[in-house]
Amino acid sequence: ARIRVILNGLDHARFHPREAGQARAKLADSIPPKPFLLYVARLEHPGKNHVRLIEAFEDFKRRSGSDWQLALGGSDWHGAEIIHQRIARSPFAQDIRALGFVADEHLPDLYTAASLFVYPSLYEGFGMPPVEAMACACPVICSDRGSLGEVAGGAARIIDPEKSESISTALLDLYRSATEREEWIKKGLKRAGELSWTRAARETLEVYARTARPSSAAEGKAAARAGVPR
């Protein structure tokens, strides 16, 4: 009862809807040439759950016959060799691209260029990439582990990150339905719009102000006698 949750803000001057064709053109040398699914996270195994995502992508490819590809943006981290080995063993290895480190200035265009953003992480402290993608009008599929269910706020298609079939089914559903993708885009833009640093600062100040106020009439009188300003 004494805890007040204040969500992070989002830099809306950077993360906002853009023209997709222009974004793809700017990144043409570094992104897949065909429509692609995007995951932005350091290549860390098992916490970021890349291996299950690759398994889900393989199932998606087999069931859909789609030419969509998978792009993994992020630097190598602990266990990255396992992820690279799994990519190499994949029957769809030619459709999976590890982009490496993505500079901050390229992130908004990368989100815009993607057809779908998927975030199957097993744990997050907050998880900025899903809401950054939402702000760039990219539909989001997201884990609900750690903070992610709360952060997504009902604006992402939720999956069970420990079941690759849950991920692949969500990929297949959104691939097949442009209408569903548009619905998630609208929900995502609304959710992203709720996250601002102005709001975070205001709510933080409110906590300080409430904490400084006497919590009862008796405390108020005691504070007045002690000369403590309200």
C-alpha positions in Angstrom: 0.0 0.0 0.0 3.0 2.3 0.5 4.4 1.7 -3.0 3.7 4.0 -5.9 4.8 2.7 -9.3 6.0 5.4 -11.7 6.6 4.3 -15.2 9.5 5.4 -17.3 9.0 8.1 -19.9 9.7 8.0 -23.6 11.5 10.5 -25.8 8.8 11.3 -28.3 11.0 13.7 -30.2 12.9 10.6 -31.3 10.3 7.8 -31.3 7.3 8.7 -33.4 5.7 7.4 -36.6 7.7 7.9 -39.8 7.4 7.1 -43.4 8.3 3.4 -43.7 9.8 3.6 -47.2 12.2 6.3 -46.2 13.2 4.4 -43.1 14.0 1.3 -45.1 15.9 3.3 -47.7 18.1 4.9 -45.0 19.0 1.5 -43.6 19.1 -0.5 -46.8 22.7 -1.6 -46.4 22.1 -3.1 -42.9 18.6 -4.6 -42.8 17.1 -7.6 -44.5 15.9 -6.9 -48.1 12.5 -8.4 -47.5 9.8 -7.7 -44.8 11.2 -8.7 -41.4 10.4 -9.4 -37.8 12.6 -7.5 -35.4 14.0 -8.2 -31.9 16.2 -5.6 -30.3 18.1 -6.9 -27.3 21.7 -7.8 -26.5 22.5 -11.4 -27.6 22.4 -13.0 -24.2 21.5 -16.6 -23.6 19.2 -17.7 -22.0 17.8 -14.5 -20.5 16.8 -12.8 -23.8 15.3 -16.1 -25.1 16.7 -15.9 -28.7 16.8 -19.6 -29.1 13.1 -20.1 -28.6 12.4 -17.2 -30.9 14.5 -18.8 -33.6 12.6 -22.1 -33.1 9.3 -20.1 -33.3 10.5 -18.4 -36.5 11.3 -21.7 -38.1 7.8 -23.0 -37.2 6.3 -19.8 -38.6 8.2 -20.2 -41.9 7.1 -23.8 -42.3 3.5 -23.0 -41.6 3.2 -19.8 -43.5 5.5 -20.3 -46.5 6.3 -16.6 -46.0 9.3 -14.8 -47.3 9.5 -12.7 -44.1 12.9 -12.6 -42.4 14.1 -12.2 -38.8 16.5 -9.4 -37.7 18.2 -9.5 -34.3 19.6 -6.2 -33.3 22.1 -6.1 -30.4 25.7 -6.7 -29.4 27.1 -10.0 -28.4 26.8 -10.7 -24.6 27.1 -13.7 -22.3 26.1 -16.9 -24.2 26.0 -15.1 -27.6 28.0 -18.0 -29.2 25.0 -20.3 -28.5 22.7 -18.0 -30.3 25.0 -17.8 -33.3 25.5 -21.5 -33.4 21.7 -22.0 -33.4 21.3 -19.6 -36.2 23.9 -21.5 -38.2 22.1 -24.8 -37.7 18.7 -23.4 -38.7 17.2 -24.6 -42.0 16.2 -20.9 -42.5 19.6 -19.5 -41.6 19.6 -17.4 -44.8 16.5 -15.6 -43.5 18.0 -14.7 -40.0 20.3 -11.8 -39.7 22.2 -10.7 -36.6 22.6 -6.9 -37.1 25.0 -6.4 -34.2 25.1 -3.2 -32.2 22.5 -0.6 -33.4 23.3 3.0 -32.8 20.7 5.0 -30.9 20.2 7.3 -33.9 19.2 4.4 -36.1 16.7 2.8 -33.7 13.6 4.8 -34.7 14.1 4.0 -38.4 14.8 0.4 -37.6 11.5 0.1 -35.7 9.7 1.8 -38.5 11.2 -0.4 -41.2 10.2 -3.6 -39.4 6.9 -5.3 -40.2 6.5 -6.6 -36.7 8.4 -6.3 -33.4 8.7 -9.3 -31.1 10.1 -9.3 -27.6 10.2 -12.7 -25.9 12.5 -11.8 -23.1 12.3 -13.9 -19.9 13.0 -11.0 -17.6 13.1 -7.2 -17.8 13.6 -4.4 -15.3 11.4 -2.1 -17.5 11.9 -3.0 -21.1 12.1 0.1 -23.3 12.2 -1.5 -26.8 8.5 -2.6 -26.9 7.2 0.9 -26.1 9.8 2.5 -28.5 8.5 0.2 -31.2 4.9 1.1 -30.3 5.7 4.8 -30.6 7.1 4.2 -34.1 3.8 2.5 -35.2 5.2 -1.0 -35.2 2.9 -3.8 -33.9 4.3 -5.6 -30.9 4.3 -9.2 -29.7 5.6 -9.3 -26.2 6.4 -11.6 -23.2 4.6 -10.8 -19.9 7.5 -11.8 -17.7 9.1 -9.4 -15.3 7.8 -5.9 -15.9 6.7 -6.5 -19.5 3.0 -7.2 -18.9 2.6 -4.0 -17.0 4.7 -2.0 -19.4 2.9 -3.2 -22.4 -0.4 -2.1 -20.8 -2.7 -4.2 -23.0 -1.1 -2.7 -26.2 0.8 -5.8 -27.3 -0.1 -9.4 -28.3 1.1 -11.3 -25.2 2.9 -14.7 -25.6 4.2 -17.3 -23.2 8.0 -16.9 -23.7 8.7 -20.4 -22.6 6.6 -22.0 -25.3 8.0 -21.5 -28.8 4.6 -22.5 -30.2 3.0 -19.6 -28.4 5.4 -17.3 -30.1 5.0 -18.9 -33.6 1.2 -18.8 -33.3 1.3 -15.0 -32.6 3.7 -14.5 -35.4 1.4 -16.4 -37.8 -1.8 -14.6 -36.6 -0.3 -11.1 -37.1 1.3 -12.1 -40.4 -2.0 -13.3 -41.8 -4.1 -10.4 -40.5 -3.3 -6.8 -41.6 -6.4 -5.8 -39.6 -5.0 -7.3 -36.4 -1.6 -5.6 -37.0 -3.4 -2.2 -37.4 -5.3 -2.8 -34.2 -2.1 -3.4 -32.3 -0.5 -0.3 -33.9 -3.4 1.9 -32.7 -3.2 0.4 -29.2 0.6 0.8 -29.2 0.5 4.4 -30.2 -2.0 5.2 -27.5 0.1 3.3 -24.8 3.3 5.0 -25.9 1.6 8.4 -25.7 0.9 7.7 -22.1 4.6 7.4 -21.3 6.4 10.8 -21.0 9.2 12.1 -18.8 7.0 15.1 -17.9 4.4 12.7 -16.4 7.1 10.7 -14.7 8.6 13.9 -13.1 5.1 15.2 -12.1 4.2 11.9 -10.4 7.6 11.8 -8.7 7.1 15.3 -7.3 3.7 14.3 -6.1 5.2 11.4 -4.1 7.7 13.8 -2.4 4.9 16.3 -1.7 2.6 13.6 -0.2 5.5 12.2 1.9 6.4 15.6 3.3 2.8 16.4 4.3 1.7 15.3 7.8 -0.4 12.2 7.6 -2.8 13.1 10.4 -4.1 16.1 12.3 -2.0 15.1 15.4 1.1 15.1 13.3 0.1 18.4 11.8 -0.2 20.0 15.2 3.2 18.5 16.3 4.8 19.8 13.1 3.3 23.3 13.7 4.6 23.4 17.3 8.1 22.4 16.0 8.0 25.1 13.4 8.1 22.6 10.5 6.6 24.2 7.3 3.7 22.3 5.6 
